[in-house]
Every structure is written in structure tokens, then in C-alpha cells.
């Protein structure tokens, strides 16, 4: 095992930047020194980690595998430093949260605002990406917390999931623009333009199954990955949108939306917060507890 951690630090930056010259500038060392360090690590591990081409350097499959462990190791070290430093009340710490945009805007803003009143030295970084990307970032310790809808699948047994409130879906439209809409049953939905989640989204799969069980196949004019765009298109009168019912209560123009009620409840999703028990710091633990107290059923 190579115990020169600087070699792994250089490797990590090379993997992320894909350029020897960029890493040399980043670390304030010469390009030959970066190349020598890379060669030393490759010799020690008896494998090629990068392939040179016209665009710079490209990682090999072995580099892809090594990076996951190196990135995780450095993030664990950073967490350890942060945990010790938090005992100094003047230390500025950062909580890194992964959450899709529509979840973070609805569920995080009020919590962060409340937490900041008590801890002025705590900063937040929110990453909004597809769930699969957020899970990867969490597993390599790039994130402290995940706030998303379940299920989320993890390889680590130390991942702790707290299931929170149920988020119910609804169909709604702008009653200011479409006061002539009349939907008495799910089969009536196809009479009007529909704005639905992306066909790759779990919410779309659940909705499709729900409708097929009732003999209905929905036809949409727009499918979107972002709930924000579904809501905005609904607000502008494009048609009937499908999104979380709870979101309407936070809108300044909530009275302009007409929620369509059915005899049978539409599919719902469970909000969940995830953290790593092995890397839990006092500040993060308190923040998670605030989320739990706010949204736990």
C-alpha cells in the first residue's frame, strides 16, 4: 500500500480535471512534478490510471474504481476535521445537502432559515440533481444529508433513513383561465391538455400504473423532469398539471389553482431524510433532528 497521501490527492484532482496543466496550477506545482507523481502511483499499483489524448487525459476503468475509494477517504477526513472543529463555537462549518429542486424549495427553505437563526456560523450548500447522481455523491461522502422521496437505494449499511410525511399528488389547473374545465373521473382527463412528469420519473411510472388499473392511458402535451416547470405551465394555462398537492399551499397565488378531487386517492410518495451514522457530527445531527421534528408523521 502506498502511504503517500499526496499521490492520492493528485490522482483525485487529475480524475476530476482531466488535465495535468490544470492540476499543476491548482496545486501550485510544476507539470513534470504532477506527471512524476502519477507515474509513481501507477508503478506502485502496477496499472495504468489514465490514457493521454488530444483532449488531455482520460481515466481508465481502474481509475474509475479507485476514484470512488479515494474520494470517499478524503471526504471522511474532511468530516473528521469538521466534527472536531464544531466544538469551537466560532468555527464556520458547511452542511452539504442533496435534494431535487422541487423538494428543497418546498421542504428546506423554512428549516434552513430557522436553523440559521441559532447558528450564524453554519453555511449550507444545496445540490439539486437526479436522484441517482445524488445517491452517488452521498456514497462518496460528498454530501452530508439527502432529502428526497423514497425509495433511495444505497450500498452502505451505515446509511440511516428516516421516513417522514407522505406527499400526495394531485391534478390541478388554473381556474382563472380554464373555468370551463370539467373533470368528474380520471377518464375525463384526456379531454384536456396534460402536463405530466418525465416518462423516466418514478412519479410517472406510479401514475401510469394507477391509470391502467382503471382502464385509462393518459396523453400528455408536456413531460418535464422539474416540478417547477409543471407548476408554471399550469399557472400559465397550458392545461392540467400533475404534482405534489402540498406545494400549492405554499404558493402566493394558491387560490388561483383548482385541485381536481377523485374518489380514489392518487399515488403518493414518502419524504425521507438520509444521513451516514458513522459520519454524523453534532451540528448535522441537530439539523436532521429539526427536519424530523418538522416533517415526521
ChimeraX commands (.cxc) that place a marker at each C-alpha (Angstrom):
marker #1 position 0.00,0.00,0.00 radius 0.5
marker #1 position 1.25,3.49,-0.91 radius 0.5
marker #1 position 1.07,5.71,2.18 radius 0.5
marker #1 position 1.94,8.99,0.41 radius 0.5
marker #1 position -1.47,10.63,0.57 radius 0.5
marker #1 position -0.30,13.47,-1.67 radius 0.5
marker #1 position -0.19,10.99,-4.55 radius 0.5
marker #1 position -3.85,10.16,-3.98 radius 0.5
marker #1 position -4.69,13.85,-3.70 radius 0.5
marker #1 position -3.02,14.49,-7.07 radius 0.5
marker #1 position -4.80,11.47,-8.55 radius 0.5
marker #1 position -8.17,12.75,-7.29 radius 0.5
marker #1 position -7.65,16.17,-8.88 radius 0.5
marker #1 position -6.42,14.62,-12.13 radius 0.5
marker #1 position -9.52,12.46,-12.28 radius 0.5
marker #1 position -11.78,15.47,-11.77 radius 0.5
marker #1 position -9.95,17.96,-14.00 radius 0.5
marker #1 position -8.80,15.56,-16.76 radius 0.5
marker #1 position -5.78,17.85,-17.27 radius 0.5
marker #1 position -2.21,17.80,-15.92 radius 0.5
marker #1 position -1.75,21.53,-16.57 radius 0.5
marker #1 position -4.95,22.45,-14.68 radius 0.5
marker #1 position -3.96,20.36,-11.66 radius 0.5
marker #1 position -0.45,21.86,-11.69 radius 0.5
marker #1 position -1.96,25.35,-11.47 radius 0.5
marker #1 position -4.48,24.24,-8.87 radius 0.5
marker #1 position -1.82,22.76,-6.57 radius 0.5
marker #1 position 0.92,25.32,-7.40 radius 0.5
marker #1 position 3.44,22.75,-8.58 radius 0.5
marker #1 position 5.10,22.07,-11.94 radius 0.5
marker #1 position 3.59,19.87,-14.62 radius 0.5
marker #1 position 6.59,17.48,-14.55 radius 0.5
marker #1 position 6.04,17.05,-10.80 radius 0.5
marker #1 position 2.40,16.10,-11.40 radius 0.5
marker #1 position 3.40,13.65,-14.15 radius 0.5
marker #1 position 6.08,12.11,-11.92 radius 0.5
marker #1 position 3.61,11.65,-9.04 radius 0.5
marker #1 position 1.11,9.99,-11.35 radius 0.5
marker #1 position 3.77,7.65,-12.70 radius 0.5
marker #1 position 4.84,6.77,-9.17 radius 0.5
marker #1 position 1.28,5.86,-8.18 radius 0.5
marker #1 position 0.75,3.81,-11.35 radius 0.5
marker #1 position 4.02,1.96,-10.72 radius 0.5
marker #1 position 3.07,1.23,-7.14 radius 0.5
marker #1 position -0.34,-0.07,-8.17 radius 0.5
marker #1 position 1.00,-1.79,-11.30 radius 0.5
marker #1 position -1.73,-0.37,-13.51 radius 0.5
marker #1 position -2.43,2.46,-15.93 radius 0.5
marker #1 position -4.81,5.03,-14.48 radius 0.5
marker #1 position -5.05,7.49,-17.37 radius 0.5
marker #1 position -4.77,7.50,-21.15 radius 0.5
marker #1 position -3.43,10.60,-22.91 radius 0.5
marker #1 position -5.34,12.00,-25.90 radius 0.5
marker #1 position -5.91,15.30,-27.71 radius 0.5
marker #1 position -8.34,16.47,-25.02 radius 0.5
marker #1 position -5.93,15.82,-22.15 radius 0.5
marker #1 position -6.13,12.63,-20.10 radius 0.5
marker #1 position -8.97,10.16,-19.75 radius 0.5
marker #1 position -9.37,7.79,-16.78 radius 0.5
marker #1 position -9.24,4.04,-17.26 radius 0.5
marker #1 position -11.74,1.65,-15.66 radius 0.5
marker #1 position -9.25,1.05,-12.85 radius 0.5
marker #1 position -9.15,4.81,-12.24 radius 0.5
marker #1 position -12.95,4.91,-12.12 radius 0.5
marker #1 position -12.90,2.26,-9.40 radius 0.5
marker #1 position -10.02,3.81,-7.44 radius 0.5
marker #1 position -11.58,7.27,-7.51 radius 0.5
marker #1 position -14.65,6.13,-5.57 radius 0.5
marker #1 position -12.45,4.98,-2.68 radius 0.5
marker #1 position -10.05,7.95,-2.78 radius 0.5
marker #1 position -12.86,10.48,-2.91 radius 0.5
marker #1 position -14.64,8.75,-0.05 radius 0.5
marker #1 position -11.43,8.66,2.02 radius 0.5
marker #1 position -10.77,12.38,1.63 radius 0.5
marker #1 position -14.37,13.25,2.41 radius 0.5
marker #1 position -14.20,11.12,5.55 radius 0.5
marker #1 position -11.07,13.02,6.63 radius 0.5
marker #1 position -12.85,16.32,5.97 radius 0.5
marker #1 position -15.80,15.14,8.04 radius 0.5
marker #1 position -13.45,14.21,10.89 radius 0.5
marker #1 position -11.87,17.66,10.82 radius 0.5
marker #1 position -15.31,19.25,10.74 radius 0.5
marker #1 position -16.52,17.15,13.66 radius 0.5
marker #1 position -13.60,18.23,15.86 radius 0.5
marker #1 position -13.81,21.85,14.74 radius 0.5
marker #1 position -17.50,22.08,15.59 radius 0.5
marker #1 position -16.58,22.06,19.26 radius 0.5
marker #1 position -15.16,25.52,18.61 radius 0.5
marker #1 position -18.27,27.70,18.51 radius 0.5
marker #1 position -16.51,30.28,16.31 radius 0.5
marker #1 position -15.76,27.73,13.59 radius 0.5
marker #1 position -17.64,28.18,10.31 radius 0.5
marker #1 position -18.99,24.84,9.14 radius 0.5
marker #1 position -20.80,23.80,5.96 radius 0.5
marker #1 position -23.71,21.35,5.68 radius 0.5
marker #1 position -23.93,19.83,2.21 radius 0.5
marker #1 position -27.43,18.73,1.28 radius 0.5
marker #1 position -28.59,16.81,-1.78 radius 0.5
marker #1 position -32.21,17.37,-2.76 radius 0.5
marker #1 position -34.13,17.83,-6.04 radius 0.5
marker #1 position -35.16,21.43,-6.66 radius 0.5
marker #1 position -38.87,21.00,-6.05 radius 0.5
marker #1 position -38.22,19.15,-2.76 radius 0.5
marker #1 position -35.62,21.61,-1.48 radius 0.5
marker #1 position -37.71,24.69,-2.30 radius 0.5
marker #1 position -40.75,23.23,-0.56 radius 0.5
marker #1 position -39.16,21.44,2.40 radius 0.5
marker #1 position -35.78,23.04,3.13 radius 0.5
marker #1 position -36.12,26.82,2.99 radius 0.5
marker #1 position -38.04,27.29,6.24 radius 0.5
marker #1 position -35.81,24.78,8.07 radius 0.5
marker #1 position -32.57,26.43,6.94 radius 0.5
marker #1 position -33.95,29.83,7.91 radius 0.5
marker #1 position -34.87,28.59,11.38 radius 0.5
marker #1 position -31.53,26.81,11.88 radius 0.5
marker #1 position -29.56,29.87,10.76 radius 0.5
marker #1 position -31.16,31.97,13.48 radius 0.5
marker #1 position -29.44,29.78,16.06 radius 0.5
marker #1 position -26.20,29.01,14.20 radius 0.5
marker #1 position -24.98,32.04,12.26 radius 0.5
marker #1 position -21.68,30.29,11.55 radius 0.5
marker #1 position -23.31,27.37,9.70 radius 0.5
marker #1 position -23.39,27.64,5.91 radius 0.5
marker #1 position -25.35,25.47,3.51 radius 0.5
marker #1 position -24.67,24.06,0.07 radius 0.5
marker #1 position -27.66,22.53,-1.73 radius 0.5
marker #1 position -27.12,20.22,-4.69 radius 0.5
marker #1 position -30.12,19.59,-6.95 radius 0.5
marker #1 position -29.55,16.70,-9.34 radius 0.5
marker #1 position -31.27,13.48,-10.42 radius 0.5
marker #1 position -31.68,11.01,-7.55 radius 0.5
marker #1 position -29.12,8.55,-9.00 radius 0.5
marker #1 position -26.45,11.29,-9.05 radius 0.5
marker #1 position -27.29,12.42,-5.52 radius 0.5
marker #1 position -27.01,8.84,-4.23 radius 0.5
marker #1 position -23.53,8.53,-5.79 radius 0.5
marker #1 position -22.45,11.81,-4.22 radius 0.5
marker #1 position -23.77,10.68,-0.86 radius 0.5
marker #1 position -21.96,7.34,-1.03 radius 0.5
marker #1 position -18.63,9.05,-1.77 radius 0.5
marker #1 position -19.27,11.37,1.20 radius 0.5
marker #1 position -19.66,14.48,-0.95 radius 0.5
marker #1 position -22.98,15.11,0.79 radius 0.5
marker #1 position -23.87,15.14,4.48 radius 0.5
marker #1 position -27.63,14.72,4.05 radius 0.5
marker #1 position -30.08,13.60,1.40 radius 0.5
marker #1 position -33.65,14.88,1.43 radius 0.5
marker #1 position -35.76,13.24,-1.24 radius 0.5
marker #1 position -38.68,10.92,-1.80 radius 0.5
marker #1 position -38.23,7.21,-1.10 radius 0.5
marker #1 position -37.07,4.76,-2.19 radius 0.5
marker #1 position -33.35,5.53,-2.44 radius 0.5
marker #1 position -31.02,2.56,-2.73 radius 0.5
marker #1 position -27.60,2.56,-1.04 radius 0.5
marker #1 position -24.70,0.12,-0.88 radius 0.5
marker #1 position -23.56,1.21,2.58 radius 0.5
marker #1 position -25.16,-0.33,5.67 radius 0.5
marker #1 position -24.31,2.78,7.70 radius 0.5
marker #1 position -26.86,4.86,5.79 radius 0.5
marker #1 position -29.72,5.73,8.08 radius 0.5
marker #1 position -33.09,6.59,6.54 radius 0.5
marker #1 position -35.82,8.42,8.43 radius 0.5
marker #1 position -39.19,8.27,6.70 radius 0.5
marker #1 position -41.14,11.50,7.02 radius 0.5
marker #1 position -44.51,12.78,5.83 radius 0.5
marker #1 position -46.42,11.43,2.87 radius 0.5
marker #1 position -46.52,13.72,-0.15 radius 0.5
marker #1 position -49.80,13.36,-2.01 radius 0.5
marker #1 position -50.09,14.06,-5.71 radius 0.5
marker #1 position -52.91,15.90,-7.41 radius 0.5
marker #1 position -54.17,17.17,-10.74 radius 0.5
marker #1 position -54.80,20.89,-10.84 radius 0.5
marker #1 position -55.42,23.70,-13.32 radius 0.5
marker #1 position -55.72,27.48,-13.40 radius 0.5
marker #1 position -59.35,28.27,-12.67 radius 0.5
marker #1 position -58.79,31.89,-13.72 radius 0.5
marker #1 position -58.03,30.73,-17.26 radius 0.5
marker #1 position -59.96,27.47,-17.52 radius 0.5
marker #1 position -63.23,27.97,-15.68 radius 0.5
marker #1 position -64.86,25.72,-18.28 radius 0.5
marker #1 position -62.86,22.60,-17.35 radius 0.5
marker #1 position -64.99,19.75,-16.03 radius 0.5
marker #1 position -63.35,16.56,-14.75 radius 0.5
marker #1 position -65.58,14.11,-12.93 radius 0.5
marker #1 position -63.49,10.96,-13.39 radius 0.5
marker #1 position -59.95,10.00,-14.43 radius 0.5
marker #1 position -61.20,9.22,-17.95 radius 0.5
marker #1 position -62.19,12.87,-18.34 radius 0.5
marker #1 position -58.56,13.98,-18.00 radius 0.5
marker #1 position -57.79,13.17,-21.63 radius 0.5
marker #1 position -60.32,15.78,-22.74 radius 0.5
marker #1 position -57.77,18.45,-21.82 radius 0.5
marker #1 position -54.01,19.10,-22.31 radius 0.5
marker #1 position -51.99,17.31,-19.62 radius 0.5
marker #1 position -48.63,18.37,-18.13 radius 0.5
marker #1 position -47.03,15.32,-16.55 radius 0.5
marker #1 position -43.68,14.27,-15.02 radius 0.5
marker #1 position -40.94,12.92,-17.25 radius 0.5
marker #1 position -41.61,9.40,-18.53 radius 0.5
marker #1 position -38.41,8.30,-16.73 radius 0.5
marker #1 position -39.55,9.65,-13.36 radius 0.5
marker #1 position -40.90,7.31,-10.63 radius 0.5
marker #1 position -43.96,9.53,-10.26 radius 0.5
marker #1 position -44.85,8.94,-13.92 radius 0.5
marker #1 position -44.48,5.16,-13.55 radius 0.5
marker #1 position -46.73,5.14,-10.48 radius 0.5
marker #1 position -49.32,7.31,-12.20 radius 0.5
marker #1 position -49.30,5.17,-15.36 radius 0.5
marker #1 position -49.89,2.01,-13.31 radius 0.5
marker #1 position -52.67,3.70,-11.36 radius 0.5
marker #1 position -54.41,4.77,-14.56 radius 0.5
marker #1 position -54.00,1.45,-16.38 radius 0.5
marker #1 position -55.70,-0.28,-13.45 radius 0.5
marker #1 position -58.67,1.97,-14.24 radius 0.5
marker #1 position -58.54,1.38,-17.98 radius 0.5
marker #1 position -57.10,4.80,-18.82 radius 0.5
marker #1 position -53.98,5.75,-20.79 radius 0.5
marker #1 position -53.10,9.41,-20.32 radius 0.5
marker #1 position -51.87,11.53,-23.23 radius 0.5
marker #1 position -49.67,14.50,-22.32 radius 0.5
marker #1 position -48.63,17.62,-24.22 radius 0.5
marker #1 position -45.60,18.15,-21.97 radius 0.5
marker #1 position -43.48,15.82,-19.84 radius 0.5
marker #1 position -41.00,17.51,-17.52 radius 0.5
marker #1 position -38.33,16.44,-15.03 radius 0.5
marker #1 position -38.89,19.57,-12.93 radius 0.5
marker #1 position -41.99,20.14,-10.86 radius 0.5
marker #1 position -41.34,23.89,-11.04 radius 0.5
marker #1 position -41.93,23.89,-14.81 radius 0.5
marker #1 position -45.07,21.74,-14.46 radius 0.5
marker #1 position -46.49,24.20,-11.94 radius 0.5
marker #1 position -45.55,27.25,-14.02 radius 0.5
marker #1 position -47.06,25.82,-17.21 radius 0.5
marker #1 position -50.21,25.00,-15.23 radius 0.5
marker #1 position -50.24,28.54,-13.84 radius 0.5
marker #1 position -49.97,29.98,-17.37 radius 0.5
marker #1 position -52.95,27.93,-18.51 radius 0.5
marker #1 position -51.37,25.33,-20.77 radius 0.5
marker #1 position -53.54,22.64,-19.23 radius 0.5
marker #1 position -53.88,20.31,-16.25 radius 0.5
marker #1 position -50.70,19.68,-14.27 radius 0.5
marker #1 position -49.75,16.75,-12.04 radius 0.5
marker #1 position -47.60,17.49,-8.97 radius 0.5
marker #1 position -47.49,17.31,-5.17 radius 0.5
marker #1 position -50.65,18.71,-3.64 radius 0.5
marker #1 position -48.72,20.14,-0.67 radius 0.5
marker #1 position -46.84,22.53,-2.96 radius 0.5
marker #1 position -49.97,24.56,-3.68 radius 0.5
marker #1 position -50.34,25.61,-0.05 radius 0.5
marker #1 position -47.00,27.49,-0.26 radius 0.5
marker #1 position -47.93,29.46,-3.37 radius 0.5
marker #1 position -48.88,33.13,-3.16 radius 0.5
marker #1 position -51.49,32.51,-5.85 radius 0.5
marker #1 position -52.78,29.24,-4.41 radius 0.5
marker #1 position -56.39,30.42,-4.71 radius 0.5
marker #1 position -55.96,30.53,-8.50 radius 0.5
marker #1 position -55.46,26.75,-8.67 radius 0.5
marker #1 position -58.36,24.33,-8.84 radius 0.5
marker #1 position -57.48,20.92,-7.40 radius 0.5
marker #1 position -59.30,18.02,-9.02 radius 0.5
marker #1 position -60.62,15.56,-6.46 radius 0.5
marker #1 position -61.27,11.87,-7.23 radius 0.5
marker #1 position -62.96,9.15,-5.20 radius 0.5
marker #1 position -59.71,7.17,-5.13 radius 0.5
marker #1 position -56.50,8.73,-3.84 radius 0.5
marker #1 position -53.80,9.27,-6.44 radius 0.5
marker #1 position -50.35,7.71,-5.91 radius 0.5
marker #1 position -48.30,9.35,-3.18 radius 0.5
marker #1 position -44.61,9.33,-2.24 radius 0.5
marker #1 position -42.89,9.29,1.14 radius 0.5
marker #1 position -40.45,12.07,2.00 radius 0.5
marker #1 position -37.24,10.77,3.60 radius 0.5
marker #1 position -34.03,12.18,5.06 radius 0.5
marker #1 position -30.83,10.10,4.86 radius 0.5
marker #1 position -27.53,10.50,6.70 radius 0.5
marker #1 position -24.47,8.36,7.46 radius 0.5
marker #1 position -24.41,7.23,11.08 radius 0.5
marker #1 position -20.62,6.83,11.07 radius 0.5
marker #1 position -20.03,10.42,9.98 radius 0.5
marker #1 position -22.71,12.23,11.94 radius 0.5
marker #1 position -21.42,15.45,13.53 radius 0.5
marker #1 position -23.22,17.29,16.34 radius 0.5
marker #1 position -24.33,20.10,14.03 radius 0.5
marker #1 position -25.61,17.74,11.33 radius 0.5
marker #1 position -27.36,15.62,13.96 radius 0.5
marker #1 position -29.20,18.68,15.26 radius 0.5
marker #1 position -30.16,19.72,11.74 radius 0.5
marker #1 position -31.50,16.23,10.96 radius 0.5
marker #1 position -33.47,16.32,14.19 radius 0.5
marker #1 position -35.04,19.62,13.13 radius 0.5
marker #1 position -36.10,18.04,9.81 radius 0.5
marker #1 position -37.52,15.06,11.69 radius 0.5
marker #1 position -39.49,17.23,14.12 radius 0.5
marker #1 position -40.87,19.29,11.24 radius 0.5
marker #1 position -41.94,16.52,8.89 radius 0.5
marker #1 position -42.10,13.22,10.76 radius 0.5
marker #1 position -45.59,11.76,10.93 radius 0.5
marker link #1:1,2 radius 0.2
marker link #1:2,3 radius 0.2
marker link #1:3,4 radius 0.2
marker link #1:4,5 radius 0.2
marker link #1:5,6 radius 0.2
marker link #1:6,7 radius 0.2
marker link #1:7,8 radius 0.2
marker link #1:8,9 radius 0.2
marker link #1:9,10 radius 0.2
marker link #1:10,11 radius 0.2
marker link #1:11,12 radius 0.2
marker link #1:12,13 radius 0.2
marker link #1:13,14 radius 0.2
marker link #1:14,15 radius 0.2
marker link #1:15,16 radius 0.2
marker link #1:16,17 radius 0.2
marker link #1:17,18 radius 0.2
marker link #1:18,19 radius 0.2
marker link #1:19,20 radius 0.2
marker link #1:20,21 radius 0.2
marker link #1:21,22 radius 0.2
marker link #1:22,23 radius 0.2
marker link #1:23,24 radius 0.2
marker link #1:24,25 radius 0.2
marker link #1:25,26 radius 0.2
marker link #1:26,27 radius 0.2
marker link #1:27,28 radius 0.2
marker link #1:28,29 radius 0.2
marker link #1:29,30 radius 0.2
marker link #1:30,31 radius 0.2
marker link #1:31,32 radius 0.2
marker link #1:32,33 radius 0.2
marker link #1:33,34 radius 0.2
marker link #1:34,35 radius 0.2
marker link #1:35,36 radius 0.2
marker link #1:36,37 radius 0.2
marker link #1:37,38 radius 0.2
marker link #1:38,39 radius 0.2
marker link #1:39,40 radius 0.2
marker link #1:40,41 radius 0.2
marker link #1:41,42 radius 0.2
marker link #1:42,43 radius 0.2
marker link #1:43,44 radius 0.2
marker link #1:44,45 radius 0.2
marker link #1:45,46 radius 0.2
marker link #1:46,47 radius 0.2
marker link #1:47,48 radius 0.2
marker link #1:48,49 radius 0.2
marker link #1:49,50 radius 0.2
marker link #1:50,51 radius 0.2
marker link #1:51,52 radius 0.2
marker link #1:52,53 radius 0.2
marker link #1:53,54 radius 0.2
marker link #1:54,55 radius 0.2
marker link #1:55,56 radius 0.2
marker link #1:56,57 radius 0.2
marker link #1:57,58 radius 0.2
marker link #1:58,59 radius 0.2
marker link #1:59,60 radius 0.2
marker link #1:60,61 radius 0.2
marker link #1:61,62 radius 0.2
marker link #1:62,63 radius 0.2
marker link #1:63,64 radius 0.2
marker link #1:64,65 radius 0.2
marker link #1:65,66 radius 0.2
marker link #1:66,67 radius 0.2
marker link #1:67,68 radius 0.2
marker link #1:68,69 radius 0.2
marker link #1:69,70 radius 0.2
marker link #1:70,71 radius 0.2
marker link #1:71,72 radius 0.2
marker link #1:72,73 radius 0.2
marker link #1:73,74 radius 0.2
marker link #1:74,75 radius 0.2
marker link #1:75,76 radius 0.2
marker link #1:76,77 radius 0.2
marker link #1:77,78 radius 0.2
marker link #1:78,79 radius 0.2
marker link #1:79,80 radius 0.2
marker link #1:80,81 radius 0.2
marker link #1:81,82 radius 0.2
marker link #1:82,83 radius 0.2
marker link #1:83,84 radius 0.2
marker link #1:84,85 radius 0.2
marker link #1:85,86 radius 0.2
marker link #1:86,87 radius 0.2
marker link #1:87,88 radius 0.2
marker link #1:88,89 radius 0.2
marker link #1:89,90 radius 0.2
marker link #1:90,91 radius 0.2
marker link #1:91,92 radius 0.2
marker link #1:92,93 radius 0.2
marker link #1:93,94 radius 0.2
marker link #1:94,95 radius 0.2
marker link #1:95,96 radius 0.2
marker link #1:96,97 radius 0.2
marker link #1:97,98 radius 0.2
marker link #1:98,99 radius 0.2
marker link #1:99,100 radius 0.2
marker link #1:100,101 radius 0.2
marker link #1:101,102 radius 0.2
marker link #1:102,103 radius 0.2
marker link #1:103,104 radius 0.2
marker link #1:104,105 radius 0.2
marker link #1:105,106 radius 0.2
marker link #1:106,107 radius 0.2
marker link #1:107,108 radius 0.2
marker link #1:108,109 radius 0.2
marker link #1:109,110 radius 0.2
marker link #1:110,111 radius 0.2
marker link #1:111,112 radius 0.2
marker link #1:112,113 radius 0.2
marker link #1:113,114 radius 0.2
marker link #1:114,115 radius 0.2
marker link #1:115,116 radius 0.2
marker link #1:116,117 radius 0.2
marker link #1:117,118 radius 0.2
marker link #1:118,119 radius 0.2
marker link #1:119,120 radius 0.2
marker link #1:120,121 radius 0.2
marker link #1:121,122 radius 0.2
marker link #1:122,123 radius 0.2
marker link #1:123,124 radius 0.2
marker link #1:124,125 radius 0.2
marker link #1:125,126 radius 0.2
marker link #1:126,127 radius 0.2
marker link #1:127,128 radius 0.2
marker link #1:128,129 radius 0.2
marker link #1:129,130 radius 0.2
marker link #1:130,131 radius 0.2
marker link #1:131,132 radius 0.2
marker link #1:132,133 radius 0.2
marker link #1:133,134 radius 0.2
marker link #1:134,135 radius 0.2
marker link #1:135,136 radius 0.2
marker link #1:136,137 radius 0.2
marker link #1:137,138 radius 0.2
marker link #1:138,139 radius 0.2
marker link #1:139,140 radius 0.2
marker link #1:140,141 radius 0.2
marker link #1:141,142 radius 0.2
marker link #1:142,143 radius 0.2
marker link #1:143,144 radius 0.2
marker link #1:144,145 radius 0.2
marker link #1:145,146 radius 0.2
marker link #1:146,147 radius 0.2
marker link #1:147,148 radius 0.2
marker link #1:148,149 radius 0.2
marker link #1:149,150 radius 0.2
marker link #1:150,151 radius 0.2
marker link #1:151,152 radius 0.2
marker link #1:152,153 radius 0.2
marker link #1:153,154 radius 0.2
marker link #1:154,155 radius 0.2
marker link #1:155,156 radius 0.2
marker link #1:156,157 radius 0.2
marker link #1:157,158 radius 0.2
marker link #1:158,159 radius 0.2
marker link #1:159,160 radius 0.2
marker link #1:160,161 radius 0.2
marker link #1:161,162 radius 0.2
marker link #1:162,163 radius 0.2
marker link #1:163,164 radius 0.2
marker link #1:164,165 radius 0.2
marker link #1:165,166 radius 0.2
marker link #1:166,167 radius 0.2
marker link #1:167,168 radius 0.2
marker link #1:168,169 radius 0.2
marker link #1:169,170 radius 0.2
marker link #1:170,171 radius 0.2
marker link #1:171,172 radius 0.2
marker link #1:172,173 radius 0.2
marker link #1:173,174 radius 0.2
marker link #1:174,175 radius 0.2
marker link #1:175,176 radius 0.2
marker link #1:176,177 radius 0.2
marker link #1:177,178 radius 0.2
marker link #1:178,179 radius 0.2
marker link #1:179,180 radius 0.2
marker link #1:180,181 radius 0.2
marker link #1:181,182 radius 0.2
marker link #1:182,183 radius 0.2
marker link #1:183,184 radius 0.2
marker link #1:184,185 radius 0.2
marker link #1:185,186 radius 0.2
marker link #1:186,187 radius 0.2
marker link #1:187,188 radius 0.2
marker link #1:188,189 radius 0.2
marker link #1:189,190 radius 0.2
marker link #1:190,191 radius 0.2
marker link #1:191,192 radius 0.2
marker link #1:192,193 radius 0.2
marker link #1:193,194 radius 0.2
marker link #1:194,195 radius 0.2
marker link #1:195,196 radius 0.2
marker link #1:196,197 radius 0.2
marker link #1:197,198 radius 0.2
marker link #1:198,199 radius 0.2
marker link #1:199,200 radius 0.2
marker link #1:200,201 radius 0.2
marker link #1:201,202 radius 0.2
marker link #1:202,203 radius 0.2
marker link #1:203,204 radius 0.2
marker link #1:204,205 radius 0.2
marker link #1:205,206 radius 0.2
marker link #1:206,207 radius 0.2
marker link #1:207,208 radius 0.2
marker link #1:208,209 radius 0.2
marker link #1:209,210 radius 0.2
marker link #1:210,211 radius 0.2
marker link #1:211,212 radius 0.2
marker link #1:212,213 radius 0.2
marker link #1:213,214 radius 0.2
marker link #1:214,215 radius 0.2
marker link #1:215,216 radius 0.2
marker link #1:216,217 radius 0.2
marker link #1:217,218 radius 0.2
marker link #1:218,219 radius 0.2
marker link #1:219,220 radius 0.2
marker link #1:220,221 radius 0.2
marker link #1:221,222 radius 0.2
marker link #1:222,223 radius 0.2
marker link #1:223,224 radius 0.2
marker link #1:224,225 radius 0.2
marker link #1:225,226 radius 0.2
marker link #1:226,227 radius 0.2
marker link #1:227,228 radius 0.2
marker link #1:228,229 radius 0.2
marker link #1:229,230 radius 0.2
marker link #1:230,231 radius 0.2
marker link #1:231,232 radius 0.2
marker link #1:232,233 radius 0.2
marker link #1:233,234 radius 0.2
marker link #1:234,235 radius 0.2
marker link #1:235,236 radius 0.2
marker link #1:236,237 radius 0.2
marker link #1:237,238 radius 0.2
marker link #1:238,239 radius 0.2
marker link #1:239,240 radius 0.2
marker link #1:240,241 radius 0.2
marker link #1:241,242 radius 0.2
marker link #1:242,243 radius 0.2
marker link #1:243,244 radius 0.2
marker link #1:244,245 radius 0.2
marker link #1:245,246 radius 0.2
marker link #1:246,247 radius 0.2
marker link #1:247,248 radius 0.2
marker link #1:248,249 radius 0.2
marker link #1:249,250 radius 0.2
marker link #1:250,251 radius 0.2
marker link #1:251,252 radius 0.2
marker link #1:252,253 radius 0.2
marker link #1:253,254 radius 0.2
marker link #1:254,255 radius 0.2
marker link #1:255,256 radius 0.2
marker link #1:256,257 radius 0.2
marker link #1:257,258 radius 0.2
marker link #1:258,259 radius 0.2
marker link #1:259,260 radius 0.2
marker link #1:260,261 radius 0.2
marker link #1:261,262 radius 0.2
marker link #1:262,263 radius 0.2
marker link #1:263,264 radius 0.2
marker link #1:264,265 radius 0.2
marker link #1:265,266 radius 0.2
marker link #1:266,267 radius 0.2
marker link #1:267,268 radius 0.2
marker link #1:268,269 radius 0.2
marker link #1:269,270 radius 0.2
marker link #1:270,271 radius 0.2
marker link #1:271,272 radius 0.2
marker link #1:272,273 radius 0.2
marker link #1:273,274 radius 0.2
marker link #1:274,275 radius 0.2
marker link #1:275,276 radius 0.2
marker link #1:276,277 radius 0.2
marker link #1:277,278 radius 0.2
marker link #1:278,279 radius 0.2
marker link #1:279,280 radius 0.2
marker link #1:280,281 radius 0.2
marker link #1:281,282 radius 0.2
marker link #1:282,283 radius 0.2
marker link #1:283,284 radius 0.2
marker link #1:284,285 radius 0.2
marker link #1:285,286 radius 0.2
marker link #1:286,287 radius 0.2
marker link #1:287,288 radius 0.2
marker link #1:288,289 radius 0.2
marker link #1:289,290 radius 0.2
marker link #1:290,291 radius 0.2
marker link #1:291,292 radius 0.2
marker link #1:292,293 radius 0.2
marker link #1:293,294 radius 0.2
marker link #1:294,295 radius 0.2
marker link #1:295,296 radius 0.2
marker link #1:296,297 radius 0.2
view
